């Protein structure tokens, strides 16, 4: 089973994809102008797996590792941070989203939470969640008689 992406319960579940997903903002994310921000509209998430790991990739253009906080607690992966606009700019138009964000991913059974690793490369946050040995697929030898 793959992770469950959770955010705020005020939005209905939004997918028939292979993993359960509630795709909305966690709590209210407030922008600089006091209006709700579209902070995650610029941060698509991809989740995939192989026999040894579950991988989560989140597009975070323009962010540095200092802008993002990653925490594992109680079988959940919390991704928090803030995307700030460039200072001293007088925009004629700005369609980018800014503000604080938080996303919670419920981890499936069989993940070694104490060995999760992450790196930010070219604006993509890569999170590797190793599977416990008992959660990995095991090939069964078949003996012909």
N, C-alpha and C positions, 0 to 999 in steps of 0.2 A: 504494500500500500504506500502511496506517495503522501507527502505532507499535505496538510489542509491549510490554505491561505485564509486567514481570518482578519477581518478588520472590524467594522462596526455593524452591530446587529440591526440597526434601523434600515439597512438596505437588504433586500431579499437576495438569496443565493442566486448567482448569475451564471451558472455554467452546467453543461452536460459533458464536460471534458473528463479525461481519465482520473482526475483527482478532484475532490470536493473543493469548491472555491466560493468564497464570498468576496467579491471584488468591489470594495468601497473603502472609504477613508476610516481610519481608526480614530474614534472621537471626532471632534470638530477641529479641523486644521484651519487656523485663521491666518489670512494674508495680511500684508502691511496696511491695506486699506480697510481692515475690519471685516471684509467679506470672506466667506469660505473659500479656501484655496483649492486649486486643482493639483495639489502637490504631487499626487501619484500619476497624473495623466502623462507625465514625462518619464515615468519609471516603470516600463514594462518588466514583468517577471517571467523567467523561463525556469521550469523545474524538469529535470530528467535524472535517469539513474542507469547504473550498470550493476554488475554483480557485487561490487565492493563498496560503492558510494551512492549517495543521493547528491545531486548538484543543483544549486540555485544560482541563477544569474539575473542580476538586476541592472538595467541601464541607468546610470547616474551621471549624465554628462555634466562637466564643469565642477564636479565635487571632488574633494580630496579625502584622504583617510581621516583627517582631523574633523571633517564635517559629519562623519558617520559613527554611530555607536552600535555595536553588535553584541548581544547578550544571549546566552542560553540559560534558561531557568525553567524548572518544572515541565520538561518536555516541550518547551516552546523556544523558538528563535525570535528574538525581538530586534528589529532594525529601526533605529531612530536617527534623526538628524535634522539638519536645517540647511536649506538651500537659500543663500543670500544673494540679492542682486549686487552687481558691481556698484561701488560707491562713486559718487560724483558724475553720474551719467544723467543726462536729460533726454529721456527716451521720447522719440516721436511716436513710436508704437512699440509695445512689448507684449508678445503673446506667450512669453515664458511664465512658468509657475514658480513661485518662491514661497518660503515659509517652512515651518516645522512639519515633520512627518513622522509617522510611526506605522510600522507594519508588523504583524504577528503571524508567524507560521507555526502551526501545531505540528510537531515532529511525529512521525510514525514510530511504533514500537520497533526496537531493533537498531536504533541509532546510538552511536557512542558519543553522547553529548560532550564529554570531557576532551574529545579529540577533534572537535570541529575546527576547521581552518578557513581563513578568508584572505583574499587579496583584491586590490582595486587596480585594474589594468585598463588603460585606454578608456576610462569612463564606465567600465563595467565591473560591478562588484561580483566576485566569484566566491561562493561559499561551498565547501566540501564537507559533507556529513558522512563519516565512515559508518558502515553497517557493522553490527556485532557479528561475530562468527556464526552464531546460531540463526541469524536472520538472512545469511547468504544462501543462495541456492546450492543444493548439494546434488551432484550427479550420482545416480544409483547404477552400479554395474549390473548388467544382466548376464546371467550364466546360461548358456545353452546346454540342454541335456539330451 
